[in-house]
Amino acid sequence: MSAQHRPVPTEPGLHDMLVELLRRGPSGVDCDRIARELNRACECVSLDRRAWQAEIERSEDGAELARMIREERPNLFSDSVVFAGERQLDRMARTIAAVERVVALPAWRERVLAHAPDVARREPKARGVFLGYDFHLGADAPQLIEINTNAGGALLNALLARAQRACCAELAALAAAPPGQSPEAAFLDMFREEWRLARGAAPLRRVAIVDERPREQYLYPEFVLFRSLFERAGIEAVICDPGELACAGGTLSHAGRTVDLVYNRLTDFSFDEPGSAALRQAWLEDAAVITPHPHAHAIYADKRNLVALSDDGWLAAIGVDDDTREALARGIPRTRRVREEDAAALWSERRSLFFKPAAGFGGRAAYRGDKLTRRVFEQILAGDYVAQQLVAPSRRRVGLAGESVELKLDLRNYVYAGRVQRVAARLYRGQTTNFRTSGGGFAPVLTVPCTRPVRPNRSRHEPAHTGA
């Protein structure tokens, strides 16, 4: 499939800077500005659908997976890439590193666990796989919108990145795969590390990939890809509903066979639903290694945590250093609890606010303040909500059926043990990401490099950034 491409930006001098940057290496140009301009004006169709199908078909049931995505999930993948400046990626990594330093403090855990459900207060040895730090690219710096503990799409995005065709010679180098370990190998190592932390040298024999009615989930194809990944590594794997599990005698099982590790994709974060009873028992009895888990959700993903992370006075009082507080202030929009006594002020300021349920996910029951009616506002006041300073998403212009279409975008950082494993974009229309937008869906992120001074020693607060 040949790639289609419209001209790169025509702003005076910018094309020449692009050529110099991308052909000869970094030369002191503003990489963030170039990334923004590429997103605005470089309307690429870079996804090679034949290569994508070949990648999918390498897995078990690959032909059926390809059909399922093509016919039932046509907007899972965008045909385009998204550009990000190296400084933008570094700033996101610095914000993530700052959050991780605060989360490690005893005072943090004391505060966030005080309002967590009892089941989340058990602290396991496993860290929790696939934290998702979601950012909008604000005018001054990337802004952390939320943190998720069961972020989907990492394996799909690894596949997607290998199915790209460079739109033009200037961009070919950016699309090249970085040297080193493959994403699949890194993800396997992550699960093995979770198992090692919890069970030491014992062999990992069987994994259950668990979600409610898994075949009905939009990201079910990724479950199948993970099952194939585990099985190629000699680890038996099954995809199941939590209600198919049983826990007795300190053992979690599926169809009468022991489950060692659960890759948890549920949005029942505290295992409160009746169908999650076996998982809840296994979690409390340590009958299986469950990752991610209720404790990780409580200390990272509860939206009330954003209130604490944007409370500079409290952070200073618990001993958070100046550099960390500065990184958080630059990277997290101010967030506050919604209280009835603040109703007048919140209504007055609503156009600059975004309202989210404390325990929500995926944009459910979340509202832009400028779209609120009085009736919905009253429901928010009666619920458990936070109000976050509105950060408008940046835009990506794509070519779609011969037309030029502008979509919103956010950037998801997949993180484990404080390290950014991968960065992917989601393109969409509407209020939140929904995988229902023509031309939208997951998209690879290409890094536009910058010139940075060489520093012989890494500061103790400088994050280890693995790139996009």
N, C-alpha and C positions, 0 to 999 in steps of 0.2 A: 504494500500500500504506500503510495507516494505521499509525502507530507505536503501540506499546503501552508503557504506563508504569505502574510502581507508585509509590506515594508516596515523596517524598524523605525523608531521615532525620527521625525524630521526637524525637531528643534535645532536651531543653529549650533553646530559643533558637537552635538550629542552623539550623532552617528560615528563621527571620527573617534570620539572618546571610547565608544563601545568597541570599535574595531581594535584600537590600541590595547584596551583592557583585555579583551577576550582572545586576541591573537598573540600579543606580546607579553602578557602578564600584567599584574597590578602596577599602576603608575600614578598613584596619588589622587585618583578621581573619586567622586562621591558614589560609592557602590550602592548605598541605600537609595539614592536618587535615581540611579540607573535602573535598579530593580523596580522601583515604582513606575518609571517610564516604560520599561519593558512590559509590565503588567497592563499598562494603559494602552499600548499601541502595537505590541508585537502579537498579532492574532494567529498563533500557531495551531495547527492540528498535528500533534506529534505522536499520538498513540497509534502504534502499529497494531491494528486489530488482529492480523494474522499471527504476529508474534505473541500477542496477548493470549490468543486461543491456544497456541502451542504450549505456552507456559502452564495454562490451566490444565491442559490435557495430559501433562506429565504426572498429575496426581491420580490417585484411585478415583474411579467414577468421573474422570476428567471431562469426557464428552457431555455427560449429564450436567456437570457443573457449568460448563460453558453455555449450554442451552439455557439453564436456569438463570444465569446472569444476563444473557442476551435477551431473553424473552420476558422474564419476570422482574428483573432488576436492571433495566436499561440505563439508569442514571447512577449506577454505583460508581462508575469511573468516568471522569471527564476526558475529553480528547486532548486537553491542553495541559501544559505545565504551569507552575507558578514560580515567580522569581522572588528571591529574598536576598537582601544585602548581608554580607558577612557580619557587619556590625549589628544588624537586627538579630541575627541568630545568636551572636555572642551575648547581647543584652537579655535575650530570653533565657539563655543558659545561666547568666548571672542571677536573674530573678529566681530561677529554679533552685540554684545553689543556696541563695539566701533563705528561701522557704525551708529547704532541707535542714539548714543550721538551726532555725527556730524550732522546727518540729522535733528535733533531738533534745530540746531542753525539758527538764522535769516540770517547770512551771507551765510550759505549753500543754503538756499532757494532762496536768492537773486541771487546767481551764477547760479544754475541749472534752475531756472525758466526764466532766461534771454534768454535762447535758446529753451525754451519749447513752444509748440503751445499755442495760447491764451486760448483754451478750458481747458488747464491743470492748469491755474493760479487760478481758483476757488478752494478755500480750504474748503472742507466739514468737518463735524464733524466725519463722519465714517472714520476709519483708512485704511481699505482695507484688505480683508481676504487673507490668503494663499500666503504671500510673500515666494518666493523660493530662498534661498541662496545656490548656487551650488559650491562645492569644489572639487578640486583634492587633493589627499594626497601627497603633495610634500615631498622631502627628509628630510627637516628640520621641516616643519610645514605644516598643511593643508593650501591650497591656494584658496582664493575666486576667482572663475573664472567669475561669473556673478550673478546678482540678477534679478529675474523675479517677476512680480506682479500678474500673474494668473497661478501660478504653479499647475499643475494637478497631480493627483495620490495619494493624501493624504488618501482619503477614500478607494481606492483600496488597498493601502498598509496596512491599518488597518485590512482589511479582510485577506490579504495575511499572515500577521503575525500570525493570529490565525489558519492557516492551515499548520503549520510546525510540523514536527516530528523530534525530536533530533536524530542526527546521531549516537551518542555514549553517554555513561553515563557521560563522562567528560563535555560534552557540554549541557546536559539537563537543568542545572540550568540557563544557559545563555538565553535559549529560553523561559523561563517562563515569562508569562505576568506580568508586574509590578503592584503592588497594586494601588488602587485609581480609579479615574474616567475613563470610557472607552473613546477611541478616538472619537467615534460617539457622545457621550454626550458633550465632549469638543468642537467638531466642531459646534454642535447645539448652545452651549452657546456663541460661537464666533459670529455666525450670529445674535443671539439675542442681543449681546452687540453692534454690529454695528447698529442695529435698535434702541436700547435704546439711544445710543449716538446722533442719528439723530432725533428721534421722542419721546424720553422720555417714558412715561407709556402707550402710545397708543398701542392697540393690533396689533400684526403682523399676518395678515390673509392670504396673498397670495404672493408667491415667483415665479419669472420666472428665470429659468436657461437658459441662452442665449448664443448661439454660431451660427456662420454661417453654415447653412445646418447641424444641429446637428447630424442627424443620420449618416452622412458621416464621422464624426470626429472619429479618432482612439480611443479616450477616451470616446466615447458616453456611454459605459456601466457605467462609473462613474456618468454620468448625471442621469441615471436611478436610481442608488443607492442613489444619493442625493435626488431625487424626493421622493423615498420611505422613506428616513430618515426624511424629512420635514413632510410628510403626517402622519407618525407614531406619530409625535409630535403635530398633530392637525393643521398643517399649510398647506394649499392647495398649490400645486406646479405644474408648467407646464414647459415643455422643448420646446423652440421655437427658430426660426430664428429671428434676430433683425428686419427684414422686416415685421414680423407678428405683431409688436407692433405699437401702435398709441399713440400720445400725444396731448391732447387738454384740454383747461380749467384748466391747472395745474394738470392734472391727466394722468398717464401712464396706458395703458390698453392693454389687449390681449383678442381677441374674445369678446370685449365689457365688459370685467370684469376688475376691477381695479387691478393693480399690485403694491404692496407696496414696495417690495425689489427685485432688480435684482442681481442674482449671475452671474457676468459677466465673461464669458470664451472666449470672443473675443480677437483676436490679432490685431484688429483695435483699437489701444490703445487710439487714439484721436477722435474716432467716425467720421472719415473723409469720409468713404464710403457712397454712397447714401442709402444703406440699413440700415445704422445706424442713419438715420436722426431723428427718434423718440427718440432713446436713447440720442442723442446729445441734443435735445430739453429738454428732461426730466432731464438731468444732469444740464444744464444751468438754468433751472427753479426750480430745486429741487422738481420736481414732483414725484420722487421716490428715495429711497435710493439705490444707485448703488455701488456695491463693488465686486472686486477692481475697481478703477476709474482712469481717466486720470491724476489727480493730483498725486496719488500714483506712477504711472508709471514714471512721470516726476522727482519726487524727489528720486526715488530708482533705476529704471530699465534702464534708458537711459544709454547706454554704455559710454557716455562722462563723466558720474559721476565717473567712475573708474579712469579717469584721475585726477579728483580733489582729490579723496580719496588716490591716491598714490603720491600726490604733497605735500611733507612734509613741504616745505617752506611756501606754501599758508596756510596749516592747522595751522602752528604755528602763522602766521600773523593774523588769525581770532580768535586766543585764544584757540585752542584745546590743552589740557594738554598733558604733556609728556607721561603718561601711555597710553592714547588713541592713540597718534601718533605712539608709539612703537608697539601697538597691530595691527594697520593698516599696518605698514611697514612689520611686520612679516607675516601678513595674506593675503596681497593683492599683486599680482605681479605688477611690474611697468607697467603702461599703459600711452600711449601718443596719442595725435591727429596725424592723418596722414595728412601731409601738403606737397604740391608740392615742397616747398623749401628744404624739408628734404629727397627728393627722393633718392639721392645717398646714404645717410647714412642708410636709411631704406632698400634699396636693398642689401647693404653690410651686414646688420645685419639680413636679413630676416629669416635665418635658425633658429634663436632663438626667433622668433616672431610669434604671432597668430593674424590675421587681422579679425576684426569684424565690421559690419556696426553699426553705432551709434543707429539706431532704429530697429535693427534686432532682431530675436528671433529664438530659436530652431535650431541654427546652419545654418540658411539660409544665403547663400552668405558669409559664414565665411571660412577662408583659413589658413591652416598652411603655414608659410613662406617657408619651405623647399620644398613645392609642387608647388610653384608659377611659372607660366610662365611670360614672359615679358608682354604679352598681358593682362593677368589678373591683373598684377601689375599696369599697366596703368589705367585700369578700377577702381582699388582701389583708386589711386591718384585722379581720377576725381570724386569719390564718397565721402560720408561722413563716414569715417572709423576711428577706433582707432586701435593701434597696442599694443598688450599686450605681456609681456614677457612670453615665452612659458613654461608652466608647464606640463610635461608629466603626463598623468593619471597613477595611480598605476594599478596593475593587480590582477585578480582573476582567479585561475585555477579551472576548473570544469570538472566533468566527463560527457561526452556526447556520447551516443551510443557506449559505451565501449572504447572511446578514451579520452585522456587528452587534454583539450582545454584551451588556455589562452585568457581571455577577459579583456578589459579595464573596469575601473569602475570610477564613480563619486558618490559623496554623496550629496543628497539634504536635506537641513534643511527647514522644513515647519515652518514658524514663524508668530506669531501674537502678536501685541503690545509689540514687543521686546523679546518675550519668544519663545524658541524652543519648538514646539508642538510634532514634530516627526522627525526622521531622516530615510531616505530610500536610498537605493543604486540603481543605474542603470548600468547594464552590457551591453557591446556592443563591436562591431568591427567597424573599420572605423574611420572617422574623428570626428564624433559627435554621440550622442545618437540617435538611430533611430528606436528601437523596431522592427528591421528586422533581428536580429542576432539569429541563433539557439543557445539555451542555455542562451540567454540574456534576458533582460527585467528588470522590477522592482524586487528587492530582499530585504528582511528584513535585518536590520543591528543588529548584536549581539555585545554587549559591553563587551570587555575584561577588567575587573576591575583592578585598580592600588591601591597601598597603598599611601595615601596622609596624611600629618600631619594634625591633628585636630586643627582648628582655632576657638576660641570661638566667634569671631565677623567677620561677612562678610564685606569685604571692599566695599566701595561705588561703586567701578567699577567692582566688581565681578558679573558675570551674573548669573541669575537664570536659571539653566539648567535642563530640565525635562527628559533628557535621550533619548535613541533611542527606 
